[in-house]
Amino acid sequence: MSIPIALTIAGSDSSGGAGIQADLKTFAASGVFGASVITALTAQNTKGVTAIHPVPAVFVTAQIDAVFDDLDVRAVKIGMVAQRDVIEAIAAGLARWSPAHVVLDPVMVATSGDRLLVAEAIAALRTDLIPRATIITPNLPEAAALLDEPIAESESAIADQGRRLLALGCAHVLIKGGHGHGAESTDYLIGADRVVALPAPRVATKNTHGTGCTLSSAIAARLAKGDDLETAVRSAKSYISAAIAAADRLDVGHGHGPVHHFHAYY
């Protein structure tokens, strides 16, 4: 039996904690072979992003076609997309190759606070990529930005925003509660017929670089292995919770350090 394959379409993080690097580490930790399409190069570390160099859309297309022409990709994770023409190239690639599962993490701002998506690309994200997604995984600020609304502050408001995001065309929404408050960090999985609350103890650490990338990649990895959507999300939630809890063991960098992708091994 061949190893399941997942593809990440995202930006490169030179410090190794987020983006393509986090995605490939997550795939490997999950027993999935990872392929990659790089949409942007970033000069960044645990303290912030100092430069972004977008990859031309035509080369993004070339990478997508090269991967799908040869590899049996079972799930795709999409992260940092940066520019409108890159979004259009990715959407066209998904239309050509029709992968079974697409996990879209609408990355807009890095953990450090640096903006990773130009404002004019948000409309393209809504119209071109969200309708192609099996699941989108915005945090509370991203969900609000996608809807041009204030950040939801209650469970009912989060569920309402999730349903409005579903109306954009995706099959499921996972609104992440890491930006919330309290002893628990609760994510909400919202589908057409129900809302599932997924609480986990909130970990007191500054080392959260790459959490969103890692969670969405873990979902894609589980989908590539054949899990149903809810099982994939629950497994991914457990994985990222453990990776955050073990993050302080790494002691990498002087800012927001990375989570521990290989916490189960060392």
C-alpha positions, 0 to 999 in steps of 0.5 A, a space after each residue: 500500500 502506497 503512502 498517502 500524499 498531501 500537498 501544501 500550497 503556501 509561503 516559505 518561512 525562513 525560520 522554519 516554524 510556519 508556512 511550508 516548513 510547518 506544513 511539511 513537518 506536520 505531514 511527516 509527523 502524521 505519516 503522510 508524504 508531503 509535496 509543496 507549491 511555494 507561493 511566496 518567499 518570506 524573510 522572517 524569524 520568531 520576532 517578525 517578517 522583514 520582507 516578502 517576495 511573491 512567486 509569479 503566478 505563472 510559476 505557481 501554476 507550473 508547480 501545481 501542474 508538475 505535482 498533480 501530473 505525477 503524484 496521487 495527491 489526496 488532500 491539499 492545504 492552502 495557506 499564504 496566497 499573498 496576491 490576487 493573481 496567485 489566488 486565481 492561478 491556484 483556483 484554476 489549478 484546483 479546477 483542472 485537477 479536482 482534488 478530493 479535499 481542500 483545506 483552506 487556511 485564510 492566512 492574513 496576518 502572522 503571529 507577529 502581527 505582520 500582514 501577509 495578504 494584500 487587502 485587494 486579494 481578500 475579495 478573490 479569496 472569498 470568490 475564487 478559493 472559499 467555494 472550492 474548500 472542503 473546510 476553511 480554518 479562520 481564527 476569530 479575526 480572520 472570520 470577521 475580516 472575511 465577512 467585514 464584521 466585528 470580531 465575534 465574542 460569544 458562541 452564538 455570534 461565532 456560530 452565526 459568522 460560521 453560517 455566513 461563511 458557509 454561504 460563501 460556498 465552502 462545505 465546512 468552517 472551523 473557527 479557531 478560538 485561540 484569540 479568545 479568553 478564558 481557561 479553554 481555547 474552543 474551536 467551533 466546527 460548523 457545518 450545514 446542520 450542526 455546530 460542534 464545540 471543540 474545547 482544549 485547555 489554553 496553554 500559557 506560552 508565547 511559543 505559538 508561531 505556526 499554530 494555524 499552519 500546523 492545525 490546517 495541515 494536520 487536518 489535510 493529513 488526516 483527510 489524506 489518510 482517509 478520515 472523515 471530516 469531523 474525525 480529521 478535525 478532532 485528531 488535528 485539534 489533539 495534535 496541535 494542542 500537544 504541539 503547543 503544550 510541548 513548545 517550550 521544550 524547543 527554546 528556538 528564537 527570541 520572539 514567538 517560538 515554534 510549536 513542537 511538531 515532533 513532540 511525540 518523538 523527542 
